[in-house]
Amino acid sequence: MYQKLYICILCLLALSCSTATEQERIHSAYYWTTSFQWSEKKTDFIRDNHIRRLYIRFFDVVMTDNGPMPNATIEFQDTIPKDIEVVPTVFIMNECMAVRKDELPHRIVDRILKMCSTHELPNVREIQIDCDWTARTQDNFFHFLEEVRELLKAKGKQLSVTIRLHQLSMMTPPADRGILMVYNTGDVTDRSCPNPILDIRDVQPYLEALDDYKLSLSAAYPVFSWDVLFHGNHFVGIQHYEGEYPTMPGDTVITHSPSSSEILKVKQAVGKADSGVNDEIILYDLSDKNLNRYSKDDFADFYE
């Protein structure tokens, strides 16, 4: 009798631990278009997958003749539900970090906070900087991050940064946490590359550095596709819309999209290298087109 009772208690404990783990895992997504609009499909996705956090691209920072300037600012046409945490995200072109601009951190932070206030955005506790920095721009970029982090700390907010796979072997940026961008792993300019968005063979070598990385990380996985235009074997560009590039007879458009099995395979490998990285799973990115690409069961598996 006591043995049966003991077994029942162990089963209940195991069930409660499993439930707690599931509750602690955060389901998130990036929103990367210039107009924030809800649709029935997005609403269903948010509800069905218990999305708690959205990383919303507020604007880009590009290099101009007058120095770094904001570009492609998002327009909020719909209201964000109050139970969703918003992480304002700014993409900064690497060229903007070639020269140190001491006023840039203040300008960017002020602009983000003003947008948050204007649109009455809920639950903003963190701001994210997205930049594919290199060894050449690292010193300036890290100095920029230190300034941004201090400004945010004074406002009671944290700073997160994106980390590309190749940056795992570089110095750790001065931020509160990072998002490992687990995509764009192959050479999109090579026509013979079968899976430039995501391929476990390209990801695996980088994962050796994951366990020793000094910054707390979450993981972002791709659910987007690319239409890549080639003239013969010559890479022309990624077509974001039909007719973006002039075409010639014989040109070819190759569509790349990661399969659900490949996403799950990579997610499992990342979790094996560092189980904590998948405590928050982020999908890139939230659009009706991308949501049509996978089934409800696929999305449930991605977030499991």
N, C-alpha and C positions, 0 to 999 in steps of 0.2 A: 504493500500500500504506500509506504513512505517513498519507495523507489519510484512509483508512478507519479506521486506528487512532485518529487524532485525533478522528474523529466518534464512535467507540465510547467513548472516554474522556469526551467531553462528555456523552454519553447517561448513562453511569454516574454522573457527577457530578450531573447533573440529578435522577436517580433518588434518589441519596443525600440530596440537599438536600430533596426532596419528602418522603422518609421521615422525615428529622429534624424537619421542620416538623410533620408529623402526630404524631410522638412528643411534641413539646413542647406541643402543644395539650392543654389540660386539659378533660376532660369532667366536668361537675358537675351537681348538682341540689339544689333546696331540698326540705326535708321539713318540712311546716307543720301537721301534725295533732298532737293532744294525746296520742296513744299511738303509740310507736315499735314497729311490728310488721312483720316480714318476711312476704311472701307469695311464692308461686311466681312470680307476675307481676313483682313487684319484683326478685326474685332474678335472673330472666332478663334484665330490663332492665339491671341493674347489670353483669351479665356481658357481654351482647351489645354494650353501648355503652361498655365499658371505663371505667366511672365511677370516678374517683379521689378525688372530694371531695364531701361532703355538708354543706350548710348546714342545720343542724337548729335549728328554733325551740325554745328551751328554755322560755321563758315570756314573757308580756306584762307591761308595767308600765302600770297604769291609775291614773287619779286617783280618789281616794276622799275621804271627809270627813276621814280621817287622813293625807292626803297621798298621794304615789305609792306604790303597793303592787303586788307581783307577783300575777299572775293566770294561770289556764289553764296551769299547769306541765305539761310533758310527762311521761309515764310510760314508762319503758323496759321493755318486756316481752320484747324480744329483744336479742341481742348484736350489736354492729356489727362487721363484719369488720375485722381489724387492718390490712389493706392499704388501707383507706379513711380519708382524712383527714377529721376532723370539725371543722367551724367552728360552735361554739355561737353562736346568733343570738338576740337579744332585741329584741322589738318594743316601742317606747316611744310611748305616745300623746302627741301634740303638746302636749296640755293640761298634761302633767307638766313641761314646760319653761317654763311661763308664769312660774314663780317659781323662783329659784335655791335648790337644796337641796344644801348642801355635803356632806352625808353620803351622798347617793344614789350617787355613783360607787363608793364603798367597798362599799356594801350590794350593788350589782348584781354587781361583780367577785367579791366573796367568795361570793356565792350561786352564780354560774356555776362557779367553781373547785371549790366543795364538791360540786356535782353531778357534775362531771367525775371527781373523786376517788371519790365514792360508787359511780358506775357504771363505774369503771375504763375510761373512754373513751380510745381510742388516738389518737395523732397530733394532739393539740390544740395548735396553734401560733398560732392566731389566734382572736379573738373579734369578732363583728360586732354593730353597733348599727343598728337599723332604725327610723327616725323621719322622718315627713314634716314636717320643720320649716319654719317660715315666717319672713318678715322680722321678725315680732313676737317670735318665740322664738329667733332665730338666736344672739344673744349668749349667752344662758343655755345653749343647746344646745352651742355651741362650747366654752364654759368646761367643761361637763360632759365633753365628749369629750377635752379636754386632760388632765383629771384621770384619766379612764379609761385614756388612753394611757400616762400615767406609771406608773400602777399595773401595767398589763400589761407595760410595758418592764422593770420590776423583776423580773417573773416570766419574762422571756425570750420574751414573746408579742407579737404585733402586733394592731393595731386596724384593722378595716375598717368602712366605713359604706355604707349604701345611698344612691344618688343618683337622685332622680326626674328626668325629662326637664326639667321646668320649673326645677329647681335648677341646671342647667348654666349658667345666666346669673347665678347668685348667687355669693357668696364660697365659696371652696373650704374644706371642713371640715378641721380638724386631725386627720388620720388617715393611716395608712400606705398605704391604697389604698381604692378605692371600687367598688361594684357598680352599674352603670347599669341601673335597672329599666325595661326597654323594654316597658311594658304599661300598662293603665288610661289610655289616651291620649285617649279621647273622653268625652263627657258621658253617663254611664249613666242620669241622671235624665231625659234627653230621649228620648222614645219614638221620635222620627224618626231618632236617631243609629244608623246601620247597624252599626257595629263599634266599640263603646265600649272593648273590651279592647285591640284593636290595629288600626290603620289607617295605612298608609304616608303618607297625606295629613296625618294628625295628627302623625306622627313627624318627617317631613322638615324642617319649619322649625326644630326644636330642634337638628338635627345640625350646623348651621353653627357652633355654639359648641363642638363636640366636639373639634376638632383643637387648640384653644388651651386646653383645660381642663388645669389644673395638677396634677391628681391622677391617678395611674395607675388605669385602669378595666378591669373585665371587664364582660361583658354578660349579663343575664338575660332570657330570652324566655318568653312564656306558653304553657302547654299546658292551661290550665284553662277552664272555662265558667262562665257566670252564668245563673241563672234569675231574671229580673227581673219583679217583679209590678207591674202598673199598674192603677189604678182609673180607667177612661177614659184621659185623658192625664196623670193624676196619678201620679207615681212613689211607690210604697209602700215598696219595699225589694228587696234581693237575697235570694232564698230559698236558704238553705243546706240546708234539708231541707223536705220536704212538710209543710205545716201550720204553718210557722213564723209566718206572718201570717194573721190571719182574712181570709177572702175573702168577696166579695159577688157577687151575680149581675152578669154583665157584665165582671168582672175578667179581665185577660189576663196570661198569663205568656209572656214573650219570652225565648227561650234564645239567648245569644250565645256563640260559640266561634270563635276565630281559625282560619282554614283553614291547612293546611300551606303552601300557596302564598304566603299573606300573611306568615307567619312567615319564610319564606325570602326574600321580597322585602325585608322590613324588615332582616333579618340582613345581606343584601347591601349595603343602603344604609348601615347602621352601619359595616360593614367598609370601605366606600368612603370614608366620612368620616374614619375612623381605624382603620387595619388592625389595630393592636395590641389593640383592644378585644375582638376575637373570638379572641384567643389562649387565653382561657378562655371556654367557652360553658356557661351555666347554664340549666337548664329549671326553671320554676316551675309546678307543684310535683309531687313524687313521690307519687302515690296510684294505686291500682288503677283508679279511675274515670278519671283523666286518661290513664293508660297505655292504656286501652281505646279512647281517642278517636283515636289515630293508629296507623298501621302501623309495622312494624319498619323498613321502608324510609324512612318519614317521619322517624323518630328518627335514623336513620343520616345523612339529609340535614341535619337540624338541627345535628348535631355535626360535620359535615364541614368 
